């Protein structure tokens, strides 16, 4: 199964991410099928640059965006839907 995900590049404490399409079971830092853009969280506001038509193409072909990538695409209004919860709360925090 193909997945659209972020893969980290950049120096220590200066993260920068590539938006790539790759096999789900593959190492996130390994080979990828296609590079769709990049994401820079250090700018204010964070910058997401993607090839919109290629993202739509891969989603039509069955590629599933990761939760973080899904939320970024919903913000850019490339995908219709609600944001997904990425961080899981511990049981003690849920009960409180």
C-alpha positions as protocol buffer text, in pm:
chain_id: "A"
residue {
  index: 1
  type: UNK
  ca { x: 0 y: 0 z: 0 }
}
residue {
  index: 2
  type: UNK
  ca { x: 124 y: 347 z: -86 }
}
residue {
  index: 3
  type: UNK
  ca { x: 129 y: 626 z: 170 }
}
residue {
  index: 4
  type: UNK
  ca { x: 186 y: 1002 z: 145 }
}
residue {
  index: 5
  type: UNK
  ca { x: 407 y: 1099 z: 439 }
}
residue {
  index: 6
  type: UNK
  ca { x: 667 y: 1340 z: 567 }
}
residue {
  index: 7
  type: UNK
  ca { x: 1031 y: 1238 z: 583 }
}
residue {
  index: 8
  type: UNK
  ca { x: 1271 y: 1447 z: 787 }
}
residue {
  index: 9
  type: UNK
  ca { x: 1573 y: 1617 z: 633 }
}
residue {
  index: 10
  type: UNK
  ca { x: 1785 y: 1898 z: 769 }
}
residue {
  index: 11
  type: UNK
  ca { x: 2031 y: 1954 z: 1046 }
}
residue {
  index: 12
  type: UNK
  ca { x: 1996 y: 1882 z: 1415 }
}
residue {
  index: 13
  type: UNK
  ca { x: 1738 y: 2114 z: 1577 }
}
residue {
  index: 14
  type: UNK
  ca { x: 1654 y: 2261 z: 1234 }
}
residue {
  index: 15
  type: UNK
  ca { x: 1390 y: 2024 z: 1096 }
}
residue {
  index: 16
  type: UNK
  ca { x: 1271 y: 2037 z: 741 }
}
residue {
  index: 17
  type: UNK
  ca { x: 1051 y: 1772 z: 580 }
}
residue {
  index: 18
  type: UNK
  ca { x: 993 y: 1630 z: 233 }
}
residue {
  index: 19
  type: UNK
  ca { x: 647 y: 1521 z: 126 }
}
residue {
  index: 20
  type: UNK
  ca { x: 691 y: 1183 z: -43 }
}
residue {
  index: 21
  type: UNK
  ca { x: 492 y: 889 z: -176 }
}
residue {
  index: 22
  type: UNK
  ca { x: 633 y: 550 z: -73 }
}
residue {
  index: 23
  type: UNK
  ca { x: 542 y: 201 z: 37 }
}
residue {
  index: 24
  type: UNK
  ca { x: 397 y: 194 z: 389 }
}
residue {
  index: 25
  type: UNK
  ca { x: 630 y: -82 z: 510 }
}
residue {
  index: 26
  type: UNK
  ca { x: 942 y: 95 z: 385 }
}
residue {
  index: 27
  type: UNK
  ca { x: 1181 y: 294 z: 602 }
}
residue {
  index: 28
  type: UNK
  ca { x: 1069 y: 663 z: 611 }
}
residue {
  index: 29
  type: UNK
  ca { x: 1424 y: 771 z: 522 }
}
residue {
  index: 30
  type: UNK
  ca { x: 1457 y: 518 z: 240 }
}
residue {
  index: 31
  type: UNK
  ca { x: 1370 y: 529 z: -126 }
}
residue {
  index: 32
  type: UNK
  ca { x: 1042 y: 682 z: -237 }
}
residue {
  index: 33
  type: UNK
  ca { x: 826 y: 666 z: -548 }
}
residue {
  index: 34
  type: UNK
  ca { x: 783 y: 1042 z: -595 }
}
residue {
  index: 35
  type: UNK
  ca { x: 867 y: 1362 z: -412 }
}
residue {
  index: 36
  type: UNK
  ca { x: 562 y: 1589 z: -395 }
}
residue {
  index: 37
  type: UNK
  ca { x: 699 y: 1892 z: -210 }
}
residue {
  index: 38
  type: UNK
  ca { x: 835 y: 2008 z: 121 }
}
residue {
  index: 39
  type: UNK
  ca { x: 723 y: 2136 z: 462 }
}
residue {
  index: 40
  type: UNK
  ca { x: 911 y: 2390 z: 675 }
}
residue {
  index: 41
  type: UNK
  ca { x: 776 y: 2417 z: 1032 }
}
residue {
  index: 42
  type: UNK
  ca { x: 1031 y: 2680 z: 1141 }
}
residue {
  index: 43
  type: UNK
  ca { x: 881 y: 2966 z: 940 }
}
residue {
  index: 44
  type: UNK
  ca { x: 600 y: 3168 z: 1092 }
}
residue {
  index: 45
  type: UNK
  ca { x: 345 y: 3048 z: 980 }
}
residue {
  index: 46
  type: UNK
  ca { x: 472 y: 2703 z: 878 }
}
residue {
  index: 47
  type: UNK
  ca { x: 521 y: 2665 z: 501 }
}
residue {
  index: 48
  type: UNK
  ca { x: 381 y: 2371 z: 304 }
}
residue {
  index: 49
  type: UNK
  ca { x: 466 y: 2358 z: -66 }
}
residue {
  index: 50
  type: UNK
  ca { x: 316 y: 2066 z: -261 }
}
residue {
  index: 51
  type: UNK
  ca { x: 229 y: 1977 z: -619 }
}
residue {
  index: 52
  type: UNK
  ca { x: -149 y: 1981 z: -572 }
}
residue {
  index: 53
  type: UNK
  ca { x: -238 y: 1795 z: -892 }
}
residue {
  index: 54
  type: UNK
  ca { x: 9 y: 1514 z: -809 }
}
residue {
  index: 55
  type: UNK
  ca { x: -131 y: 1482 z: -455 }
}
residue {
  index: 56
  type: UNK
  ca { x: -480 y: 1443 z: -599 }
}
residue {
  index: 57
  type: UNK
  ca { x: -349 y: 1193 z: -856 }
}
residue {
  index: 58
  type: UNK
  ca { x: -188 y: 971 z: -590 }
}
residue {
  index: 59
  type: UNK
  ca { x: -495 y: 984 z: -366 }
}
residue {
  index: 60
  type: UNK
  ca { x: -709 y: 875 z: -664 }
}
residue {
  index: 61
  type: UNK
  ca { x: -467 y: 586 z: -720 }
}
residue {
  index: 62
  type: UNK
  ca { x: -520 y: 470 z: -360 }
}
residue {
  index: 63
  type: UNK
  ca { x: -236 y: 631 z: -165 }
}
residue {
  index: 64
  type: UNK
  ca { x: -333 y: 705 z: 196 }
}
residue {
  index: 65
  type: UNK
  ca { x: -200 y: 1022 z: 364 }
}
residue {
  index: 66
  type: UNK
  ca { x: -48 y: 980 z: 710 }
}
residue {
  index: 67
  type: UNK
  ca { x: -238 y: 1150 z: 995 }
}
residue {
  index: 68
  type: UNK
  ca { x: -4 y: 1451 z: 1004 }
}
residue {
  index: 69
  type: UNK
  ca { x: -9 y: 1485 z: 626 }
}
residue {
  index: 70
  type: UNK
  ca { x: -390 y: 1453 z: 628 }
}
residue {
  index: 71
  type: UNK
  ca { x: -415 y: 1746 z: 873 }
}
residue {
  index: 72
  type: UNK
  ca { x: -183 y: 1960 z: 660 }
}
residue {
  index: 73
  type: UNK
  ca { x: -384 y: 1886 z: 345 }
}
residue {
  index: 74
  type: UNK
  ca { x: -713 y: 1965 z: 523 }
}
residue {
  index: 75
  type: UNK
  ca { x: -567 y: 2303 z: 628 }
}
residue {
  index: 76
  type: UNK
  ca { x: -476 y: 2374 z: 264 }
}
residue {
  index: 77
  type: UNK
  ca { x: -827 y: 2259 z: 160 }
}
residue {
  index: 78
  type: UNK
  ca { x: -689 y: 1995 z: -79 }
}
residue {
  index: 79
  type: UNK
  ca { x: -893 y: 1731 z: 104 }
}
residue {
  index: 80
  type: UNK
  ca { x: -1241 y: 1773 z: 248 }
}
residue {
  index: 81
  type: UNK
  ca { x: -1288 y: 1634 z: 595 }
}
residue {
  index: 82
  type: UNK
  ca { x: -1207 y: 1682 z: 960 }
}
residue {
  index: 83
  type: UNK
  ca { x: -863 y: 1678 z: 1114 }
}
residue {
  index: 84
  type: UNK
  ca { x: -743 y: 1357 z: 1275 }
}
residue {
  index: 85
  type: UNK
  ca { x: -611 y: 1332 z: 1628 }
}
residue {
  index: 86
  type: UNK
  ca { x: -238 y: 1263 z: 1607 }
}
residue {
  index: 87
  type: UNK
  ca { x: -132 y: 1254 z: 1973 }
}
residue {
  index: 88
  type: UNK
  ca { x: -273 y: 976 z: 2188 }
}
residue {
  index: 89
  type: UNK
  ca { x: -352 y: 1065 z: 2550 }
}
residue {
  index: 90
  type: UNK
  ca { x: -251 y: 833 z: 2834 }
}
residue {
  index: 91
  type: UNK
  ca { x: -532 y: 654 z: 3021 }
}
residue {
  index: 92
  type: UNK
  ca { x: -477 y: 862 z: 3335 }
}
residue {
  index: 93
  type: UNK
  ca { x: -511 y: 1188 z: 3137 }
}
residue {
  index: 94
  type: UNK
  ca { x: -825 y: 1064 z: 2962 }
}
residue {
  index: 95
  type: UNK
  ca { x: -992 y: 982 z: 3294 }
}
residue {
  index: 96
  type: UNK
  ca { x: -905 y: 1320 z: 3452 }
}
